[in-house]
Amino acid sequence: MYDLLIKNGKLTNGDIIDVAILNGKIAELGSNINEVATKAIDLQGLHYLSAGWVDLHTHCYPLSPIYNDEPDLIGVTHGVTTVVDAGSVGADDIDDFYRLTQQSATNVYSILNISRIGLLRQDELADMSDIDLDVAKTAITNHSNFVVGIKARMSGSVVKNNGLAPLVRAKEMQAQNNNLPLMVHVGNNPPNLDDIAELLTEGDIITHCYNGKPNRILTPEGELKESMKKAIKRGVILDVGHGGASFSFDVAEQAIKKGIYPDTISSDIYCKNRISGPVRSLSHIMSKFLTIGLPMEQVIECVTTNAANALKITTKGRLEVGKDADITIFNILNEPCTFEDSEQGSRKGSESFLPLACIVSGKLITTQHGEQHNVFNA
Ligand SMILES: [Zn+2]
């Protein structure tokens, strides 16, 4: 007997599927599963399901004095089954962060700030002595199932007079820790994007990839910068990391027109840009990509398979037997909506993702929209 059976969910390719869950894992996938389950819900072919959504770039250490939030308020409340905190926490606070996340319904992972102090201050990489490779190694080793990457915020306001030096240290840290994924934030220069990109290797992640600052990925003429062409060819990953200051519709549209697609779509959400915009939720950011022409299937891939692959999280991101039973149930709302970027730009759209529920390790959690639609009372 299964714990949970989801009948007639619609996949993004239109296929209808049943998913059976046992002991927190996907136990069976098929077109007509009839075995008994403790609980069953029927989506009647009306609602979509996908692997659980993963937000690769969030800020959810509740005690960060700068960027903080609660994992569940950015996670399961909006159909997101996994949130990854991108650098709010360094080695000094990782024990505390791990302890706090154990109370969340949402899965939480950490991309450890290479600065041991984390986002205690806006300029956490101004003092090179805060990048301590030994302390970082201990933190990563002690939390090998929690720390899934390392983060270097490479903008002028963060590194001050240190230029590229923190990134050079980050590459050393990566090499010392099983080639852990490295996420690099690009913002205001210096350092220049060209110099940052040159240091990145296969699997490294550039976040804020469609920022509208001078350090954007495009030249003033709208061409992809030469350094970025080479980086992408080497296998560097492009992550959206929308945030309050790092997403431009103009840049995203120009880039996508040239075939420079996001590998992963993430929000850079924290309480302020969640409540006041322009971020609001991961699904809101996903809807912006629908609006500028990305197919739904591709958007979903960015927040499932691609996100899990980027961080080498092998148990998530796919609807496959044996994977964690993390699933998002959603629909598309057809209503006019205006979307805003971080640069006073806006676009009018007609479709939005509407998360109805998610399942985390086999447990069903209905969102507010799901309650209103009254779909899950079976
Ligand atoms: Zn961030």
Boltz pocket constraint, residues with backbone or C-beta under 6 A from the ligand:
constraints:
  - pocket:
      binder: B
      contacts: [[A, 57], [A, 58], [A, 59], [A, 86], [A, 243], [A, 268]]
      max_distance: 6.0
